[in-house]
Amino acid sequence: MAPKLHDYPFQHWMIDSWINWFKKKKISIWISVWEVNPSELYQVIAENQDVSFVLTEAHYRQSKWVLQLLKKLKNTYIELSRWALTDGISLLLDNIDEKRILFGSRFPDSPISPQLYFLHNCNLSTKTLSLICADNLKRLLHNENH
């Protein structure tokens, strides 16, 4: 969903029919944290616990509220394309299940290599690295979450 980009309000009267369609089709909703008001996003996700939401493009400016949202709403995932915080992966792993973290690079707008280098230097187990780089997305796309 891209409310700012496509100039529509992120309000129930506008998005409920779309969310119901995603729910019916068992498709996850991907949304950039730059596109929405955090309070509105929290409310929509909290009211739709049977839909998976993926927060994209979060970085240090949104890290405080994104982390709180992830801790409180278990149907929410994060992709890592802009999550370049000091000990950012450790911060996520200390607060949410590793099965809710997805590799992201913003490719082709950004190169993949810096994000791979970043993950490589986090001293993650092979299992955790496999979950973040492949298995979590596979499970999400095959709707094995709910």
N, C-alpha and C positions, 0 to 999 in steps of 0.2 A: 504494500500500500504506500502511496506517495501523496498524501494530502496537500502539502505545500507545492510540490512540483506540478500537480494537476489542478491546483486551486479549488479544493473542496474541503468543507469542514469535517474534522474528525469527531463527528457527533453521531449519536444513535440514529437520529432521523435520516442520516445520510448513509451510514455504513452498515446498519443492521442486516439489510438484505444481502449485502456482500458477505458478511461474516457467516450468515446462515448458509450461503452457497458453499463457502469454504468448508464449513462444518459438515454439510451433506456430502460433499465430495471427499472429505477427509484429507484436505490439503492444508499444510501449514501456512501461516501468514507471516511474511517477511516484511519488516518495516524498519526504516532508518530512524534512529533516535533523533536525527536532525529534523525530521518531518512532523513531529508531534509534540504537544504539551505533555510533560511527564504525568501530571495528574489525570489528564484525559486518557492517556495510554494505560495507566494503572487501572483505572475504572473499567475500561473495555476488556482488558485481559482478565481481571478479577471476575467479571460477569460472564466470561466465556471459558471456563475451566476445561471444557472438553475440546478445545482447539489449541494447537501448539502455535506459539508465537516466537519468531526469531528476531532478536534485536540486532540490527546491523549498524556498522560504522560508529560504534561508541568509542570514545577515547577519553582522555583525562578530564576534559571539561564536563562530561556527563557521568564520569565513573562513580561518583558518590550516590546519585539517585539510581543509576542503572544497577549497581550492586545491591542496593536495598530492594529494588523491584525484583531482581532475580532471587534473592533470599526468600521473599514473601510469596512469590507466585511460581509454583513448581511446573507450570505449563509453559514456561518461558525459557528460551535458549539464547545464547549469545554467539555471534560469529566474531572472529578476532581481527578483521582487516585493519582496524585502527586502534586496537587495544594495546597501545605501546606505552604502558606504564612501567615504572620500575617495579619489579617483582609482580607484574600484573597477572601473570598466569598463576603464580602462587596465591595471590589474593583471591582469584576466582576459585581455585581448588580448595582453599581454606573455607570458603563460604557456600559453594554449590557443588552438586554432584558432577563429576568429570563427564558424565554422559550428556550434559547440557551445554557443552562447549564445542564449537565448530570452527574448523580452520577457515580462514578467510584472508584474501590478499588484495581485493579490489582490482584484480586483473580483468581487463587489459589496461585499465586506467593507471595502475601501479604495478611494478614488477613483483613477482612472486618471491624472489630470492630473499629479500629482507625479512619477510615474515617467516620463511623456513629457517633462516639463520637465527631469528629470535627464538623460535620454538626449540631449535637444536641446543641452544644454550640455557635452557630452563631445567636441565637435568631431569627430564620426565622419564618415567618407566616406558618400556616398549609398549605395554598395554595401554597406558594413558595416551601416549603419542598416537597409537593406532586408533583409539577412540576419537580423539580430536581431529585427526587428519582424514579419517575415512568412515569408520563404523557408525559414529553418531549421525552423520548426514545420511548414510544408507538407511539406518533405522527410521529416521525422520521422513525421508522420501517414501519409504515403504509403509508408512503409518503404523509403526510398531510401538507407538508411545502410549496410546490410550487403550 
